Amino acid sequence: MLVYWIPKTGCTIPINASHRVTVAAIVLNQNKQVLVVQEKRGRFHGIGYWKLPTGVVDAGEEIFAAAIREVKEETGIDTEFVEVLAFREVQNSFFGKSDLSFLCMLRPLSVEIKKQELEIEAAQWMPFEEFAVQPLTQKHEPFKYAVELCLANVEEKFYNGFSPRLVSSYFEDQLNYLYLNTNDLDKSSN
C-alpha cells in the first residue's frame, strides 16, 4: 500500500493488517454429540485427529456470523449462535501477525451432514466424551480448555460466555455488536 500522509502529524494509517481473526465452533446436539471434522490439508491432516469446524472471519463479518457460516460451509449443518465461550491471542502467528481466535458455542438446527469436498476429509457427530479424550485434545492446553468450558457451560451450568447484542455506535447511522454476558447482566437488573 502506498501512502502519503498530508498533515504534519504522525501518520496513523497502519502499515498493513495487524491481526487475523478466526473462529472455532462447538456444535453440540441433544445426544451430547459434537460436530467434528478431519481436514484434507493443514497441520491436522493425516494424523487421525477429529477437530472442531474452524475458519477465518471475512472482512466486515461479525464473529457470530462467521461461526455459523464456517460450520455450514464445512459440514452443511445449519446452526444458531449461542455465545462466545472464550478467545485467545497468539502473537507472531499468521504471516507474523497476531491471531485472535474465538471459541463459539452453537446449537444445531439440522442433523444431516454434507461435508465440503474441497477442505474436509470427513465430518461426523461424535460422542463428546470420545472427542474429549483424543490424545491431541488432552496434550494441548487450548483444546483441553475448550472441552472444560463446554462441559462447564452445558452440564454444570455455572459458566456463561458472551452473546452478541445489537447496539448503536458512536456514529448514529451505524449498528454493531457488543459481546457480553447477558445472563449475569439480566440477573443484576432484577
Number of C-alpha atoms within 10 A of each C-alpha: 5 5 9 7 11 8 7 6 7 8 12 7 9 9 10 8 8 13 18 19 17 19 26 23 29 27 27 21 19 8 10 15 17 24 27 26 24 21 22 15 12 8 8 14 14 12 10 11 17 22 22 22 25 23 19 18 21 13 8 6 10 13 24 24 14 22 30 24 19 20 29 18 19 25 24 18 21 18 19 15 20 17 21 26 21 16 14 10 14 13 11 12 13 12 10 10 15 17 20 17 21 22 25 27 29 22 18 20 12 11 15 12 17 15 20 16 12 10 15 18 16 18 22 18 19 19 16 19 12 11 22 18 13 16 10 18 19 15 11 10 11 14 17 16 14 21 20 12 21 22 15 14 16 14 11 10 10 10 14 20 20 18 21 19 13 11 11 13 12 8 7 7 7 9 12 12 15 14 16 16 18 16 12 11 10 9 8 8 6 5
